[in-house]
Amino acid sequence: MAARLKRPAGGERKEVDADAVAAKYKAWLRRQPLADRSRDAYLAQVSSFVTWLAGSEHGAAALEDPSVRDWAVRDYKRHVKRARRWAPTSVNQALAAIDNFYRSIGAGKPEVAREELPQVAPRSLVEADQRRFLRAVQACPLARDRAIATVFFYAGLRLAELTALDVGDLSVSARRGRLTVRAGKGDAYREVPLNSACRKAIDEWAKTRSDQLATLADAGDERAVTDALWLSRAGDRLSARAIDLVVRRLASDAKLELSAHTLRHTALTNLVRSGADVVMVAEIGGHRRLDTTRRYSLPSEADKDAALEAVLVEC
C-alpha cells in the first residue's frame, strides 16, 4: 500500500502575481500547435486557478514545490466542486488545463485524481427529432445541403472526414455505394457503405455540381476545385465551419439545436440500437477501441427519464 501523503508544513508564504503568471502562460500557449478554441479554454481555466492560488494558503510555493503543488490542486478541485458546484466534466477539464500549465513552467504533472464520469450514451437525436430534422432536409432547396445532411445522418462521418472528401472517394451505383475515408482519426483508412437515401442525395448533388462547374468554366473562372466533393458558390472546397453551419441551419429550420457531431452520434446510436454488430459499427465509425462504440448502447438521459415514468403507480 502506498504511503499516505502528508500536507507539507507551512513556511513563509510567497505571493503569486496572478496576472503575470497568466500572461506568461498565454505567451507560451501561442507557440503551441493548438486550436484557438483550445487555447482560450486552457487560458480561462488556468487564469481562474492562479487567481484562486493567489488568495490561498499555498501561494507561490505551489509553483515550485511538487508536494505543495499537489495539495494546492487538490484544494482547488475541492473548491470548484463545493463552492462553485462544477459538474464532473467541468472539473476534469480544469484539471487537464492545470496539467498543461504546469508543463509550461517545466514542473511535473500534479498527482490529482480525476472525477468519475457518469456512464451515459453520447448525445443523439430522439426519434421524433430525427423525423423533424429529416423533414427539414427534404424541404431544403439546395441539393448540396441535402446531400451533406443525409450523409452525416446515415454514414456517421466526422466533420473533418466529410470535409476532406473528393469526388474520387465515392463509388455510387443504383444498388450500392461506398465512400472512402483516406485519413480519418489517427490517419486511419476505412470504407463506409452508403444506403439508398445517401446514394439518391449524392446523385442529385452530382448533377447540380456538374452544372455549377460548367457555369464557372463558361465564365472563365479558373478557381474552381474540380476534385473537391463539396463546393462553395465560388467553386472552392467547402470548409469544415461552412459544412457545420449547413447542418445548424437545417436544424434551426426544424426548431432544433445540434451540430454535425450530433448527427454522427445519431447515426452510430441508430446502428447499435438496431442490433448491428458492435464490431461492424466500430468499423463504420472508425473507432479503434470497441469500448468507444459500446458507449452508444448505454442509456441516455431520456431513457432514464422514461424508465422512471414507466413505473409510476396510480393511487
C-alpha positions as CSV (number, residue, x, y, z in Angstrom):
1,M,0.0,0.0,0.0
2,A,1.3,3.4,-0.9
3,A,2.2,5.7,2.0
4,R,-0.4,8.4,2.6
5,L,0.8,11.8,1.6
6,K,1.1,14.4,4.4
7,R,0.3,18.1,3.8
8,P,3.5,20.0,3.8
9,A,4.3,22.2,6.8
10,G,3.6,25.8,6.1
11,G,6.6,28.2,5.9
12,E,6.9,31.8,4.9
13,R,4.2,32.4,2.2
14,K,5.3,33.8,-1.1
15,E,2.8,35.9,-3.0
16,V,1.5,35.0,-6.5
17,D,1.2,37.6,-9.2
18,A,-1.8,36.0,-10.9
19,D,-1.8,38.4,-13.9
20,A,1.9,37.9,-14.6
21,V,1.6,34.2,-14.4
22,A,-1.4,34.1,-16.7
23,A,0.3,36.4,-19.2
24,K,3.4,34.2,-19.3
25,Y,1.2,31.1,-19.8
26,K,-0.7,32.9,-22.6
27,A,2.5,33.7,-24.4
28,W,3.6,30.0,-24.1
29,L,0.2,28.9,-25.5
30,R,0.6,30.9,-28.6
31,R,3.6,28.8,-29.6
32,Q,1.8,25.5,-29.1
33,P,0.1,23.6,-32.0
34,L,-3.4,24.0,-30.6
35,A,-6.7,25.2,-32.0
36,D,-7.8,28.7,-30.9
37,R,-10.7,27.3,-29.0
38,S,-8.4,25.0,-27.0
39,R,-6.0,27.9,-26.2
40,D,-8.9,30.1,-25.0
41,A,-10.3,27.3,-22.9
42,Y,-6.9,26.4,-21.3
43,L,-6.2,30.1,-20.6
44,A,-9.6,30.7,-19.0
45,Q,-9.1,27.7,-16.7
46,V,-5.6,28.5,-15.7
47,S,-6.4,32.1,-15.1
48,S,-9.1,31.0,-12.7
49,F,-6.7,28.6,-10.9
50,V,-3.8,31.1,-10.4
51,T,-6.3,33.8,-9.2
52,W,-7.6,31.3,-6.6
53,L,-4.0,30.4,-5.8
54,A,-3.0,34.0,-5.2
55,G,-5.6,34.1,-2.4
56,S,-4.9,30.6,-1.0
57,E,-2.6,29.5,1.8
58,H,-0.3,27.9,-0.7
59,G,0.9,30.9,-2.6
60,A,3.9,30.8,-5.0
61,A,5.2,27.6,-3.3
62,A,2.6,25.7,-5.4
63,L,4.5,26.8,-8.5
64,E,7.9,25.5,-7.1
65,D,7.4,22.7,-4.6
66,P,5.8,19.4,-6.0
67,S,4.2,18.5,-2.7
68,V,2.7,21.9,-2.3
69,R,1.6,21.8,-5.9
70,D,-0.3,18.6,-5.4
71,W,-2.1,19.9,-2.3
72,A,-2.9,23.1,-3.9
73,V,-4.5,21.5,-6.9
74,R,-6.4,19.1,-4.7
75,D,-7.7,22.0,-2.7
76,Y,-8.7,23.8,-5.9
77,K,-10.5,20.7,-7.1
78,R,-12.4,20.6,-3.8
79,H,-13.2,24.4,-4.1
80,V,-14.7,24.2,-7.6
81,K,-16.8,21.1,-6.6
82,R,-18.2,22.6,-3.5
83,A,-18.1,26.3,-3.7
84,R,-18.7,26.7,-7.5
85,R,-20.7,23.4,-7.8
86,W,-19.0,22.4,-11.0
87,A,-20.0,19.1,-12.7
88,P,-17.5,16.3,-13.0
89,T,-16.8,17.1,-16.7
90,S,-16.0,20.7,-15.9
91,V,-13.7,19.6,-13.0
92,N,-11.8,17.3,-15.3
93,Q,-11.5,20.0,-17.9
94,A,-10.0,22.3,-15.3
95,L,-7.5,19.6,-14.2
96,A,-6.4,19.0,-17.8
97,A,-5.7,22.7,-18.2
98,I,-3.8,22.8,-15.0
99,D,-1.7,19.8,-16.1
100,N,-0.9,21.8,-19.3
101,F,0.0,24.9,-17.2
102,Y,2.5,23.0,-15.0
103,R,4.1,21.5,-18.1
104,S,4.5,25.0,-19.5
105,I,6.6,26.0,-16.4
106,G,8.7,22.8,-16.6
107,A,7.1,21.3,-13.5
108,G,5.7,17.8,-13.2
109,K,2.0,16.8,-13.6
110,P,0.0,17.2,-10.4
111,E,-0.9,13.9,-8.8
112,V,-4.6,14.6,-8.5
113,A,-7.3,12.0,-9.3
114,R,-9.9,12.8,-12.0
115,E,-13.6,12.7,-11.3
116,E,-15.5,9.6,-12.1
117,L,-17.8,10.5,-15.0
118,P,-21.4,9.1,-15.3
119,Q,-21.7,6.5,-17.9
120,V,-24.3,7.7,-20.5
121,A,-24.6,7.4,-24.2
122,P,-23.3,10.3,-26.4
123,R,-25.9,12.8,-27.2
124,S,-28.0,11.9,-30.2
125,L,-31.4,12.8,-31.5
126,V,-34.5,11.1,-30.3
127,E,-36.8,9.5,-32.9
128,A,-39.2,12.4,-33.0
129,D,-36.4,14.9,-33.5
130,Q,-34.8,12.8,-36.2
131,R,-38.1,12.9,-38.2
132,R,-38.3,16.7,-37.8
133,F,-34.7,17.1,-39.0
134,L,-35.1,14.8,-42.0
135,R,-38.3,16.7,-43.0
136,A,-36.3,20.0,-42.9
137,V,-33.6,18.3,-45.0
138,Q,-36.2,17.1,-47.6
139,A,-37.7,20.7,-47.8
140,C,-34.3,22.3,-48.4
141,P,-34.0,23.6,-52.0
142,L,-30.2,23.1,-52.2
143,A,-29.1,19.7,-53.4
144,R,-25.6,20.1,-51.8
145,D,-27.0,20.8,-48.4
146,R,-29.5,17.9,-48.6
147,A,-26.6,15.6,-49.5
148,I,-24.3,16.8,-46.7
149,A,-27.0,16.4,-44.1
150,T,-28.1,13.0,-45.4
151,V,-24.6,11.5,-45.5
152,F,-23.9,12.8,-42.0
153,F,-27.2,11.4,-40.7
154,Y,-26.7,7.9,-42.1
155,A,-23.0,7.3,-42.6
156,G,-21.8,8.8,-39.3
157,L,-18.7,10.5,-40.6
158,R,-16.7,13.0,-38.6
159,L,-16.8,16.6,-39.7
160,A,-13.2,16.7,-40.9
161,E,-13.7,13.4,-42.8
162,L,-16.7,14.7,-44.7
163,T,-15.0,18.0,-45.4
164,A,-12.0,16.2,-47.0
165,L,-14.0,14.0,-49.4
166,D,-13.1,14.2,-53.1
167,V,-15.2,13.1,-56.0
168,G,-12.9,10.1,-56.4
169,D,-13.6,9.0,-52.9
170,L,-17.1,7.9,-53.9
171,S,-18.3,4.9,-55.8
172,V,-22.1,5.0,-56.3
173,S,-24.3,2.8,-58.4
174,A,-28.1,2.2,-58.5
175,R,-27.8,-0.6,-55.9
176,R,-24.6,0.0,-54.0
177,G,-22.5,2.9,-52.7
178,R,-19.2,3.3,-50.9
179,L,-17.2,6.3,-49.8
180,T,-13.6,6.2,-48.8
181,V,-12.2,8.0,-45.8
182,R,-8.5,8.2,-46.6
183,A,-7.2,9.9,-43.5
184,G,-9.6,9.5,-40.6
185,K,-8.8,9.9,-36.9
186,G,-5.3,8.6,-36.3
187,D,-4.7,8.8,-40.1
188,A,-6.8,5.6,-40.5
189,Y,-8.2,4.4,-43.8
190,R,-11.7,3.0,-44.0
191,E,-14.6,2.4,-46.4
192,V,-18.2,3.3,-45.4
193,P,-21.3,2.0,-47.2
194,L,-23.9,4.4,-48.4
195,N,-27.6,3.4,-48.2
196,S,-30.2,4.3,-50.8
197,A,-31.1,7.7,-49.2
198,C,-27.4,8.7,-49.3
199,R,-27.0,7.5,-52.9
200,K,-30.1,9.4,-54.1
201,A,-28.9,12.6,-52.4
202,I,-25.4,12.4,-53.7
203,D,-26.7,11.7,-57.3
204,E,-28.8,14.9,-57.1
205,W,-25.9,16.9,-55.9
206,A,-23.5,15.4,-58.5
207,K,-25.8,16.8,-61.3
208,T,-26.0,20.2,-59.7
209,R,-22.3,20.2,-59.0
210,S,-21.5,19.5,-62.7
211,D,-23.8,22.3,-63.8
212,Q,-22.1,24.7,-61.3
213,L,-18.6,23.8,-62.6
214,A,-19.8,24.2,-66.2
215,T,-21.1,27.7,-65.4
216,L,-17.9,28.7,-63.7
217,A,-15.9,27.4,-66.7
218,D,-18.0,29.3,-69.2
219,A,-17.4,32.4,-67.1
220,G,-13.6,31.8,-67.3
221,D,-13.3,31.3,-63.5
222,E,-10.3,29.1,-63.0
223,R,-10.6,29.0,-59.2
224,A,-13.0,26.0,-59.1
225,V,-11.6,23.0,-57.3
226,T,-12.7,20.2,-59.6
227,D,-11.7,17.3,-57.3
228,A,-13.5,18.5,-54.0
229,L,-16.9,16.9,-53.5
230,W,-18.5,19.8,-51.6
231,L,-18.1,23.2,-53.3
232,S,-18.9,26.7,-52.3
233,R,-20.7,29.1,-54.7
234,A,-17.3,30.2,-55.9
235,G,-16.2,26.7,-56.6
236,D,-13.8,26.4,-53.6
237,R,-13.7,23.4,-51.3
238,L,-16.3,24.0,-48.6
239,S,-14.7,24.5,-45.2
240,A,-15.5,22.4,-42.1
241,R,-17.0,25.5,-40.5
242,A,-19.3,26.1,-43.5
243,I,-20.4,22.5,-43.5
244,D,-21.2,22.6,-39.8
245,L,-23.2,25.8,-40.4
246,V,-25.2,23.9,-43.1
247,V,-26.2,21.4,-40.5
248,R,-27.0,24.0,-37.9
249,R,-29.2,26.0,-40.4
250,L,-31.2,22.9,-41.3
251,A,-31.5,22.1,-37.6
252,S,-32.8,25.6,-37.0
253,D,-35.4,25.1,-39.7
254,A,-36.5,22.0,-37.7
255,K,-36.6,24.1,-34.4
256,L,-33.6,22.0,-33.1
257,E,-30.1,22.9,-31.9
258,L,-27.4,20.5,-33.0
259,S,-24.0,20.2,-34.7
260,A,-22.6,17.9,-37.3
261,H,-21.1,15.8,-34.5
262,T,-24.6,15.2,-33.1
263,L,-25.6,13.7,-36.4
264,R,-22.6,11.4,-36.2
265,H,-23.7,10.3,-32.8
266,T,-27.2,9.8,-34.0
267,A,-26.0,7.6,-36.9
268,L,-23.9,5.3,-34.7
269,T,-26.6,5.2,-32.0
270,N,-29.2,4.1,-34.5
271,L,-26.9,1.4,-35.8
272,V,-26.2,0.0,-32.4
273,R,-29.8,0.1,-31.2
274,S,-31.0,-1.5,-34.4
275,G,-29.0,-4.6,-33.4
276,A,-26.0,-4.2,-35.7
277,D,-22.9,-6.0,-34.6
278,V,-20.7,-3.7,-32.5
279,V,-17.5,-4.7,-34.4
280,M,-19.2,-3.7,-37.7
281,V,-20.4,-0.4,-36.2
282,A,-16.8,0.3,-34.9
283,E,-15.5,-0.2,-38.5
284,I,-18.1,2.1,-39.9
285,G,-17.5,4.8,-37.3
286,G,-13.7,4.5,-37.5
287,H,-13.3,3.5,-33.8
288,R,-10.0,1.9,-32.8
289,R,-11.5,0.6,-29.5
290,L,-14.7,-1.3,-29.1
291,D,-15.3,0.3,-25.7
292,T,-15.8,3.6,-27.6
293,T,-18.5,2.0,-29.8
294,R,-20.2,0.3,-26.8
295,R,-20.9,3.7,-25.3
296,Y,-23.7,4.0,-27.9
297,S,-25.6,1.2,-26.2
298,L,-25.6,2.9,-22.8
299,P,-28.9,4.5,-21.6
300,S,-29.4,8.2,-22.5
301,E,-30.8,10.7,-20.1
302,A,-34.1,10.4,-22.0
303,D,-34.0,6.6,-21.5
304,K,-33.6,7.1,-17.7
305,D,-36.4,9.6,-17.5
306,A,-38.7,7.3,-19.5
307,A,-37.8,4.3,-17.2
308,L,-38.8,6.2,-14.1
309,E,-42.0,7.5,-15.7
310,A,-42.9,4.0,-16.7
311,V,-43.1,2.7,-13.1
312,L,-45.5,5.4,-11.8
313,V,-48.2,3.9,-9.7
314,E,-51.7,5.4,-9.8
315,C,-53.3,5.9,-6.3
